[in-house]
Amino acid sequence: MLPDAPNVVRHGLPFMHVDEARLEAARSSWASRLADLPRPLTALMVGRPTGGLRFDLDTGRTLFERSLAIAEAQGSSLYVTTSRRTPAAVVD
């Protein structure tokens, strides 16, 4: 687990109300893709710059490299997903 720090924000899930049938269908479709990955699975959800916070290529690279190092140290898998608002340079 990522240690508590001033720059770490923990969110309760789910972020929004979802259709249970749709959620189950998604779970089923991903189960085989995730089945053989080492546990625990660590999810890194990458967003966008907000307010006065910078989120450029260097910031994205640092976020990824530090997250990967933590996952590797734990023997876990890092699964990264981006937002449609994540800067293209960061996604690439």
C-alpha positions in Angstrom: 0.0 0.0 0.0 1.2 3.5 -0.8 2.3 5.2 2.5 0.4 8.2 3.8 1.9 11.5 2.7 0.8 15.1 2.0 0.6 14.4 -1.7 -1.5 11.1 -1.4 -5.3 11.3 -1.6 -7.4 8.3 -0.7 -10.9 8.0 -2.2 -13.7 5.8 -1.1 -15.2 3.7 -3.8 -17.4 3.7 -5.8 -17.0 7.3 -7.2 -20.5 7.2 -8.6 -23.6 5.1 -8.7 -23.3 2.3 -11.2 -25.7 -0.2 -12.7 -25.0 -3.5 -10.9 -25.6 -5.7 -14.0 -23.2 -3.5 -16.0 -20.6 -3.7 -13.3 -20.9 -7.5 -13.2 -20.5 -7.7 -17.0 -17.4 -5.6 -16.8 -16.0 -7.7 -13.9 -16.6 -10.9 -15.9 -14.9 -9.5 -19.1 -11.8 -8.4 -17.1 -11.5 -11.4 -14.9 -9.5 -13.5 -17.3 -7.2 -10.6 -18.3 -6.3 -10.0 -14.7 -6.3 -13.6 -13.4 -2.7 -14.4 -13.8 -1.2 -11.1 -12.6 0.6 -11.2 -9.2 -1.5 -10.0 -6.3 -2.2 -7.5 -5.0 -3.2 -5.5 -8.0 -2.3 -1.9 -7.6 -4.4 0.5 -9.6 -3.0 3.9 -10.6 -5.8 6.1 -11.9 -4.2 9.1 -13.8 -6.2 12.2 -14.1 -5.5 15.7 -15.2 -4.1 19.0 -13.9 -6.5 20.7 -11.5 -6.4 24.1 -10.0 -2.8 25.3 -9.7 -1.4 21.7 -9.8 1.0 21.0 -12.7 0.7 17.7 -14.5 3.1 17.5 -17.4 5.3 14.7 -18.8 7.9 15.0 -16.1 5.3 14.8 -13.4 3.6 11.8 -15.1 6.9 10.0 -15.5 7.8 10.5 -11.9 4.3 9.3 -10.8 4.6 6.2 -12.9 8.2 5.4 -11.9 7.5 5.8 -8.2 4.3 3.8 -8.4 6.0 1.0 -10.3 8.9 0.9 -7.8 6.3 0.5 -4.9 4.4 -2.3 -6.8 7.7 -4.1 -7.6 8.8 -3.9 -4.0 5.5 -5.4 -2.9 5.6 -8.1 -5.6 2.3 -6.7 -6.9 1.1 -5.8 -10.4 0.6 -2.2 -11.4 -2.4 -1.5 -13.5 -2.6 2.0 -15.0 -5.6 3.8 -16.5 -5.9 7.3 -17.7 -8.7 9.8 -18.1 -9.9 11.4 -21.3 -8.6 14.6 -19.6 -5.1 13.3 -19.0 -2.7 15.3 -21.1 -1.7 13.4 -24.3 2.0 13.7 -23.5 1.5 12.0 -20.2 -0.6 9.2 -21.7 2.0 8.5 -24.4 
